[in-house]
Amino acid sequence: MRKLKVAIVALVAGFVIWSLNTSFTTEASTQEHNDSASSRSDNPKGEIILKYTAEDMDWKSATNKQKEILKEQGWTLENGIPVLYVSVPEELEYNQGHGHDHSHEGHQGTLQVNGVEKDIHNGTFDVDSNNETIEITVGEEKKEVKKQEDGTYQVVVEKNLSQMFENMDKKQKEAVGTLGYGDTYYPGDWVHCNRFNGPNSDDRHLRKWNPQAYINFYKSDCYYGALLFCTNHNNCNINERPAYCSYMQNHSVLYHRH
């Protein structure tokens, strides 16, 4: 009987020790996972800021009402040239928060951070260091970017919106069933691109010098499509089907308003 008691005590003691070891191992593993997750979340983020230039916009021909709308949209003049700064992460978050579908969200390309290639996702990218400045390579352009007060790095990428319009309009001429410059579109009309269906649109496809063309573009399907999919804006909707940006956002590929 005494031997049996000793055996039972030894068995219980062994079980307790095993349980404690298992608990410590699990806690250590959990802590290690949490530390790793915390470390990843502490990594500073880079953000893409698009600087649209409209070199061919005839600002002087804009009516007072058009200038008022352009300024409300964020357009300003730099050295006499209309420019618009767009925070890609903020715009995509706003768009998704207002019920727009990003289920076709694609790869937004890459850039290099201190010589290391990084994916761009929702207008952001990871930065492994926490230095005061980092070196960014976008395409063939290299620049030094300073850390902001909130710990992020904002990379300004300049895009010529006038050139983008011109390139798209060359393709527009090949599209069948679309209307001409200045014609009014109605819901259901065929379009090459829904680049003029923004909230302040006058429902017309206009030339690149016309200030209203830029008003129509703001927050259109093309506007958000460019933020989501186009790493090279000058090739937007050149090689794909008509209204490709609308299709990729699960919108109608015919003319419609938002």
C-alpha positions in Angstrom: 0.0 0.0 0.0 2.8 2.4 0.9 4.5 1.7 -2.5 1.2 2.5 -4.2 0.9 5.8 -2.4 4.4 6.7 -3.3 3.8 5.9 -6.9 0.6 8.0 -6.9 2.4 11.0 -5.3 5.2 10.7 -7.9 2.6 10.5 -10.7 0.7 13.6 -9.5 4.0 15.5 -9.0 5.1 14.7 -12.5 1.7 15.8 -13.9 1.9 19.1 -12.1 5.5 19.8 -13.3 4.4 18.9 -16.9 1.4 21.2 -16.6 3.6 24.1 -15.4 6.1 23.6 -18.2 3.3 23.5 -20.8 1.8 26.7 -19.3 5.2 28.5 -19.3 5.9 27.3 -22.9 2.5 28.5 -24.1 2.8 31.8 -22.4 6.3 32.3 -23.8 5.1 31.4 -27.3 2.1 33.8 -26.9 4.3 36.6 -25.6 6.8 36.0 -28.4 3.9 36.2 -31.0 2.5 39.4 -29.4 6.0 40.9 -29.3 6.4 40.1 -32.9 3.0 41.5 -33.9 3.7 44.6 -31.8 7.1 45.0 -33.5 5.4 44.8 -36.9 2.8 47.4 -35.9 5.4 49.7 -34.5 7.2 49.8 -37.9 6.7 53.2 -39.4 4.5 53.4 -42.5 5.2 55.2 -45.8 2.3 57.0 -47.5 1.9 57.9 -51.2 0.8 61.5 -51.9 -0.1 62.1 -55.5 0.6 65.6 -56.9 -1.6 66.1 -59.9 -0.5 68.8 -62.3 -2.8 70.3 -64.9 -0.3 72.2 -67.1 -2.8 72.5 -70.0 -5.7 73.7 -67.9 -6.7 77.2 -69.0 -7.3 78.6 -65.5 -8.0 82.1 -66.7 -11.0 80.8 -68.8 -12.6 79.3 -65.7 -15.8 80.9 -64.5 -16.0 82.2 -60.9 -18.2 79.2 -60.1 -15.7 76.7 -61.6 -12.8 78.3 -59.7 -14.9 78.0 -56.5 -15.5 74.3 -57.1 -11.9 73.7 -58.1 -10.7 75.3 -54.9 -13.2 73.2 -52.8 -11.8 70.1 -54.5 -8.3 71.1 -53.4 -6.8 72.6 -56.5 -4.3 75.4 -56.0 -1.9 77.3 -58.2 1.9 76.7 -58.0 3.9 79.0 -60.2 0.8 79.6 -62.2 0.1 75.9 -62.8 -3.0 74.2 -61.2 -2.0 71.4 -58.8 -4.0 69.0 -56.6 -2.5 67.0 -53.8 -4.2 63.7 -53.0 -3.4 61.4 -50.1 -4.0 57.9 -51.6 -4.6 56.1 -48.2 -7.1 58.8 -47.0 -9.0 58.8 -50.3 -9.3 55.0 -50.6 -10.4 54.8 -46.9 -13.0 57.5 -47.6 -14.2 55.7 -50.7 -14.5 52.4 -49.1 -16.2 53.9 -46.0 -18.9 55.3 -48.4 -19.8 51.8 -49.6 -17.7 51.5 -52.7 -16.4 48.0 -53.5 -12.7 47.4 -53.5 -13.0 43.6 -54.0 -11.1 43.7 -57.2 -8.3 45.7 -55.5 -5.1 45.0 -57.4 -1.4 45.3 -56.9 -0.4 48.9 -56.8 3.1 48.3 -57.8 6.4 48.7 -55.9 9.0 51.2 -54.9 12.4 50.9 -53.2 13.0 52.0 -49.6 16.8 52.3 -48.9 17.4 49.9 -51.8 14.8 47.3 -50.7 11.8 46.7 -52.9 8.5 47.2 -51.1 4.9 46.5 -52.2 2.4 49.4 -52.2 -0.9 48.5 -50.6 -3.8 51.0 -50.3 -1.3 53.8 -50.9 1.0 52.7 -48.0 4.3 50.7 -47.8 6.4 49.3 -44.9 9.6 51.0 -43.7 12.0 48.8 -41.8 14.1 51.6 -40.3 13.1 54.5 -38.1 15.6 56.9 -39.4 15.0 60.6 -39.8 15.3 60.3 -43.5 15.0 57.4 -46.0 15.9 57.1 -49.6 13.0 56.4 -51.9 13.2 55.2 -55.6 10.0 55.5 -57.6 10.6 54.4 -61.2 13.7 56.2 -62.2 13.3 59.0 -59.7 15.3 59.0 -56.4 14.5 61.3 -53.5 15.2 61.7 -49.8 12.1 61.7 -47.6 12.0 63.1 -44.1 10.0 61.5 -41.3 6.8 63.4 -40.3 5.9 64.3 -36.7 3.5 61.4 -36.6 6.3 59.0 -37.5 5.2 58.4 -41.1 7.1 59.1 -44.3 5.1 60.9 -47.1 6.3 60.4 -50.6 5.0 62.9 -53.1 4.6 61.3 -56.6 3.9 63.8 -59.4 1.5 62.9 -62.2 0.7 65.1 -65.2 -3.1 64.8 -65.4 -3.2 66.8 -68.7 -1.0 64.3 -70.3 -3.1 61.5 -68.9 -6.2 63.0 -70.5 -4.4 63.4 -73.8 -3.3 59.8 -73.9 -6.7 58.5 -73.0 -8.4 60.7 -75.7 -6.2 59.2 -78.4 -7.7 55.9 -77.4 -11.2 57.4 -77.2 -11.1 58.0 -81.0 -10.9 54.3 -81.5 -13.9 53.5 -79.3 -17.1 52.6 -81.1 -20.4 54.2 -80.1 -19.0 57.0 -77.8 -20.0 60.6 -78.1 -17.7 63.5 -79.1 -16.2 66.4 -77.2 -18.7 68.6 -75.5 -21.6 66.2 -76.0 -23.8 65.5 -73.0 -23.8 61.9 -71.8 -26.9 60.2 -70.2 -27.0 57.1 -68.0 -26.5 54.0 -70.1 -24.5 55.7 -72.9 -21.3 53.9 -74.1 -18.1 55.4 -72.8 -14.4 54.8 -73.3 -13.8 55.8 -69.7 -16.0 57.1 -66.8 -13.5 59.8 -66.1 -16.1 62.6 -66.0 -18.8 61.1 -63.7 -17.7 62.8 -60.5 -20.2 64.5 -58.2 -19.8 67.9 -59.7 -19.8 66.7 -63.3 -21.8 68.4 -66.1 -21.9 65.0 -67.9 -19.6 66.0 -70.7 -16.3 64.6 -72.0 -14.2 67.7 -72.4 -10.7 68.6 -73.8 -7.7 68.8 -71.5 -7.6 72.7 -71.5 -11.2 73.0 -70.2 -11.3 73.6 -66.4 -14.6 71.7 -66.3 -12.8 68.5 -67.5 -10.8 68.5 -64.2 -14.0 69.2 -62.1 -15.7 66.3 -63.8 -12.7 64.0 -63.1 -12.6 64.6 -59.4 -13.9 61.5 -57.5 -15.0 59.9 -60.8 -14.6 56.1 -61.4 -11.3 57.0 -63.2 -10.1 59.1 -60.3 -10.5 56.2 -57.9 -9.4 53.6 -60.4 -6.1 55.6 -60.9 -5.5 55.5 -57.1 -6.2 51.8 -56.9 -4.6 50.4 -60.0 -2.4 52.8 -62.0 1.2 53.0 -61.1 1.8 54.8 -64.4 -1.1 57.2 -64.9 0.0 58.1 -68.4 -1.1 54.6 -69.5 -4.5 54.6 -67.8 -7.1 52.7 -69.8 -4.8 52.4 -72.8 -4.4 48.7 -73.1 -7.6 47.4 -71.3 -11.3 47.3 -72.2 -13.4 50.4 -72.2 -14.5 51.7 -68.7 -11.9 49.3 -67.2 -11.7 51.2 -63.9 -15.5 51.1 -63.6 -15.5 47.3 -64.2 -12.7 46.8 -61.7 -14.7 48.6 -59.0 -17.9 46.6 -59.8 -19.6 49.7 -61.3 -21.5 49.9 -64.5 -19.3 50.1 -67.6 -21.8 52.5 -69.1 -22.2 56.1 -68.2 -23.5 56.8 -64.8 -23.2 59.4 -62.0 -22.2 59.1 -58.4 
